[in-house]
Structures are given as C-alpha cells and as structure tokens.
Amino acid sequence: MDGGRGQVNIALEVLGDLGLEIPVCGMVKDDRHRTRGLYFNNVELPIDTHSEGFKLITRIQDEAHRFAIEYHRSLRAKTQTKSLLDDIPGVGPSRKKALMKKYKSISEIADATADELSAMPEIPADVAEQIVTFFKDFREKN
C-alpha cells in the first residue's frame, strides 16, 4: 500500500476484524515524499532505488495516485454541477437546460406558476405541477 506503518497497521486491523490473513506491505517515504523503502512485519526494509523491483513498485504507486486523483475529480465535478432541479422527478438534463435558458436562475423557476412552466414546449403539465410542488415543499422545509 502507498502508506507506511500507520496505514499498514490500520489495514491489518481491518483485515483481522474481517477474519482475513493477507500480507500487507507499505511504502516508507523520505522527506520529499519519495519512496525509500518498504514496511513489512513491523520492519522497515531498504530497497535499491535502481532495481527493477523498485521501478515496478513506483509504477504501481503512480497508477494508484492517478486513479485516486481521477476519482476525486469526478466527485468534485458531480457536486459542482448539482442543482436543485436534479432532485425533481421528471426533470432531466434537457428540461433542466430549457428551464435555465428561459428563467436564468433557480429563484425565477421557483417563483413561476404551473401554467407558466407548462407553456414551455419541453415541460408537460404534470412535470410543471411537480416543479411547483417541489419548490413549495422546499420553501416550507427551509
């Protein structure tokens, strides 16, 4: 694993709680966060930084970092594009886009009547009612 003694011990504890016996090895870093050795069975093992084994370990580490970074980017992207409209049944991406194009803000949509909303070709009467009900309930809760 990418972490040192602390992460190894936590992983071993979790595995023990699950009744699993899996060897766990961690990476020991220097002051500049470069791997300088491995931590295994409560012992720090030095590693030749010019060996093929070290190159393999660093490639695995780089791939794990890339995966984690991409995963966190996707989480941030989802939260940055989240809107109250996403919580309204019947309002998908195209209706959301049409509403935002016409009304310019969530407040304007929330103030619209069902008749005003259903006058839009993209919004059927039942969805217009759901939008109005959603914002009425939302205002009562908040």
N, C-alpha and C positions, 0 to 999 in steps of 0.2 A: 504494500500500500504506500501511498505517497507520504504519509506522515511517519513520524518517529515513534519513540517509546510510548508517549501518551495515547496516540491513536491505535497503536498495536494493542496496548492493554485494554482499551475500550472494546476493540473488535474481538479480542479473546474472551472478554467478559460476556459480550452479547452472544457469541458462538456457544460459550459454555451454558448460558441460560437456555439456549435452543437445543442443547444436548448434542452439539456438533463438535467434532475434533478435527479442525482444519489448521494446518500450519500457517502462521501469519508472520510476514516479514515486512518491516518498514524501512523507509529511506531516511538516513541521517543527513541533515543539511549543514553546510558551513555558514559563515556569517553573511555570505552573499546569496544564500538560498540555493546553492548548487549542491547536488548530492555528493557526499564524500565517503559514504559507507552504508552498510545495511544493519538493521537492528533485528536480531533473531534470538529467541530463547533467552531474553534478558542480557544479551551480549551484543556490543557494537562490533561489527566485522568490517575491517577496512576493505576497500575494493580498489583494484587497479583501474584508474580512470582512463587508461588507454586500451583496455581489454575489450574484446567483442561482447562479453557479458555485460559490461558497463554500458556499451552502446545500445544493446538491446533494452536494458533497464531504462535508460533515458528516453528511448523511443516510445516505450510503453507509457512512461511518465508524461511525455509531451502529448501523446494521444489522449490520455486521461484528462489532462488540462484542457485540450481542445474541446473534448466532449462536454466537460463541465461548463466551459465558457459559452458554448453554443446553447446549452440547455438554459443557462441563466439569461442569456439574451432573449431566448424565446419566451421565457416567463415575463421579462420586462416588456417585451413587445405586446404581449397579450394584455397586460394591465394598462399600458399606455393607450390602447385603442378601445378600451372598455367604456361602455356608455350605459346609461340607464335604459336606453332603448333596447339594449341587448336582453333585458330582463322581461320584456313584454312579449307574451305569446303572439305569434303571427307577424312579428316584425323581424324580418331577416335583413341581410345586407342591402338588398336593392331597395326595400321600403325605408330602411334607415337612411340611406343615401338620398332618396327622394324627399323625405321629411326634412333632413338637414339642408337640402338645397333650397327648399321653399321657406322654411322657418328660421334658418340661421342660428338658432340656439335652442337648447332644451327647454328653457323657460317659455319661449314662444310656443313650442309644441304643447307644453303642459297647460298653457292658457287657451289653446284652441278648443273649439267645440267639436262634437262628433260630426255635425253637419259640415263644418269647415274642413275637417280632416277627410271625410268621405267624398268631398268634392274633388279631391285629387284622384286621378285615374288609377294610381298604384295602391290606394287604400280603400278596401271594401268596407261597407258599413259595419260589419261585425268587428273588424280589426280597429276601426275608428272608435267604437264603443270600448274595446279593450284598452286602448291607449288612454282614453279619458278616465276610465275606471282605475287604471294603474296609477295615474298621476294624482287622482283624488285620494286613493288609499295611501300613496306615498306621502302626500302632504299631511294627512291625518296622523301618520306614524312619526313624522319628523316635524 
